[in-house]
Amino acid sequence: MITRVRLLLNLLAFVALSALSGCASVLELDDALAVTPYRIDPNGRIVVEASINSRGPYDFVLDTGSSISAIFGEVSDSLSLGNVPDKKVIVHGAVASGLFPLLDVAQAEVAGAIWSEPRFVRLPGVTDANVGIDGILGLDFLQRFAVGFVAGDRIVRLYRPETVARRAYRGWVSIPFKPRKIGENGAALLFIHVTIDGYEVPAVFDLGAGLNMINWAGAGTLGIKKERLRLDQVLSGALQGDLRICLLYTSDAADDR
């Protein structure tokens, strides 16, 4: 069975994440706490520059699929960041999970927006998914701001959430997000509901994912049989480990998967 997922992701109500392509006049630059360019890396992720303890800049992925921010090992070592004594955090990834140390970081900064005493875990940074990336800015960072993306200009703007909350967005599509706790440590991710071939499926809203994914339980609901598919791709995650996957294509275009 060939399926298509149609998502209209114009406004993130809970974190106030807005896509401003063609609507840049809605939020003026003088209301933004910070304005910074972003790039799309080869894995399709949104990457911005950030400084750690006034050093950098370093390349960080904006990742709503990560409940906690992270710095990869090589950068952590170059900054001589120590671990918080006797403090480790369980981190869940798409490919693997693990227990990782919490780093002692004084501040992080993105284009002048300062995050004091941030929580960063130290990840190994040895997988293919982390090539060219120094760390991850997760939901613990993003939920501090309303985050506007200007797709045409490749610009990210950070606003005070109350600035966005009091604006009227007539004609915009609004999609509710539901926080859901993952694991035993109380970490939460944001879920939406999407409809695939008439079936409603809960999905993680994950800016850090380079492609749309569905697990075998969801695929089974759609009538997709694992034994009929060839597992011909390998997915690398931010944590150690690789997962063998298959690609599902729509009937309209080979690039739509």
N, C-alpha and C positions, 0 to 999 in steps of 0.2 A: 504494500500500500504506500502511495506517495502522498505526503501531507504538506500543508503550508501553514505556517503560524503568522497571523496578522496581528501586530502589536502597534498601537498608537501611543507612544511614550512621550507626550508633550509636557506633562506636569507631574512631578512626584509630590503628592500632597503631604506626606508625613515629614520627609526631610526637606521638602520644598525644592526639589530638583527640577529645573525648568530648561526646556530646549527652546532656544530663542531664534532659531533660523528664520529670517524674514520678520522677526518681531523684536528686533533689538531696541526699538524706541520705547518698548513697554517699560523697561527698567533702565534708567539713565545712568551714565557712568558716574555721576556725582553721588549716587547712592551706594555705590559698590565699596566694600572694604578693601578689595584687592582685584586687580585685573591682570591676567597673565596668559600668554599664548600656550596652546597645547599642541601636541602632535599625536598622530596615530601610529603606533609601532607595527612591525610586521605581523604581530599576532592580533591586530585589530583593537588594541587597548588604548585608552586615553592616558597620555603621559604629560605631566607637568614638572617644572623644576621646583625644588624645595631645598632649603638649607636646614642643617641640623647643628644645633649649638653654634650658630653663626658661621658655619663652614659649608662650603658647597659652591655652586649648586649641584644637586644630585637629581637623577631622574626617578620620579615616583609615579606609579600607576594609580589612578583613581578607581577604587574598587568597592562597589556597593555589595559585592558578594563576600567581602571580608569583614568580620565583626570587629577585628582589631588590626591596627596598623603594624607594619613590619619593616625592619631594615635587614638587608642581606649581609651575610657574614663578612665579606671582604670590605664593605664600607664600614661596618661596625668596627672591624679591626683597625682600619685606617684612622678612624676617629677616636680610637682607644676608649670605646664605650664599655663600661663595666656592667655586670649583671646585678640586678637587685637581689640581695642575699635571700636565699631560700624561697625564691618566688619564680614559679614556672606556670605557664598557661597552656591549656589544651587548645590547639589550633586545628580546625577541620578544613580540609580542602576538597576539591572535586575529585582528586586522585588518591589522596592519602590524608591521614591525621597524625598528629604527634604532640608531644609535650616539649615546649620550647621556653628558654629563659626570657624573663622580662628585663629590658635594658634600662639603665639609669641615664635618662636624657633630660636635659634642662629645658630645651625648647625646640620647636620646629617652626619654620616660617615659609609661607607661600606668598610671594609678591607683597610682603609687608603685613600680611595677616599672621599674627603670632599665636601659636598654641603652646602655652606654658605647661611644664611638667607633663608632657604627653606620655601615653602608654604605647611603647613599641616592643614587639618581641623580636628576637634575633632568629632569623631563618637561615638555613644553610646556603641557599642561593646557588646550588650546584646543578639545577635542572635546565633543560633547554628553554623552558618557559621564562626563565629569568635572565636570559642573555640580553645585555644592553640596558637592564633595569637595576636600580639601586635599592628599591624598596616599594612599599605599598602604603597608600593612604586609604584606610578603610572607613567603615561607617562611624567609628568613634571620632574621626576627624570630620567627615562630611556632615554629620548631624549637628555640628556646631554652626553651620551656615545654611543659607539658601544658595544653591550652586547653579549658575546660569551658564549654559553652553551656547556659544554663537558658532553654529556649524560652518557658515560661509567664511567667516574670518578666522576660524580656529582659535577662539578666545574663550577662556573660562573667567567668570566673574563670581566673586564671593560677596554675599550680602548678609546683613542681619536677618534672621528668619522673620522677625516682626515686620520688617520692611516689605517683604513679599506677601506676608499673610494679610495685610490690610489693602492690598491692591485688588482690583476687579479684573478678571480675565474673561471677558465676554467672548464667546466663540471658541475658547480653548477647550480641548478635550482633557478631562480630569479623570485619573485612574487611582482608586484608593489602594494603599499599600498596607499590608498587615504584618506587623513584626511577629516573628515566631522563634521561640527559643530552640537552640540546637545544642544537644549534648547536656552534660550535667553542670557546666560552669556558668549557665545563665546567659551565654552569648546569644544574640538574636540577629536574624537576617530579615530582609524585607521580601514578602511574597506578594505576587499578583495572581489573578486567575486569567488564563488564556483559553480560547476555544480552538480545538484542532479537530477538523472533520466532525463537528457537532458535539464533541466531548469536552467538558470543562476540566482543565488540568491546572493544579497549583504549580507555580513556577517561581524560582528565585530571580529577583531583579539584580542582575550581576553585570555591572559595567566592566569588570575585569575579565570577562569571558570573551574570547575572540570569535566564538561561534555559538549558535543556538544549540542546546543539547536537551535530550530527553533520556531518562533512564529506562531500563528494561521493563520495570513495572508499568510505567506510563506507556511505553511502546506496546506492551501486551494488551493494554486497554484499547488501543487503536487497532488491534488485530495483527500487529507486526510480529512475526515469528523469528526468534534469534537464529534458529537453524537454517533459515532461508537466506541469511545475509552473510556476506564475507567480511570478516573483521580485518580490514586492510589499512587501517590508520592507527597511529600511536599518539595518544594525548599526553603531554607533559604538563604537570601542575607545578605550582609554586613550592610545594613540599616535595620531598623525595618520592620517587615512584612514577611509573608510566602505566597508562591504561590503554588497552587496545579497543578501538571503537570502529564503527562503520558510519558512512555518510549516507543520509537520506536526501534525495533530490526531488524537487517539485517537477511537475510536468511542463512548466512554463520555461524554465531556464536552467542550464547546467550549473550556473553560479549561485542559484538560489537553493540553499540547503539548511 
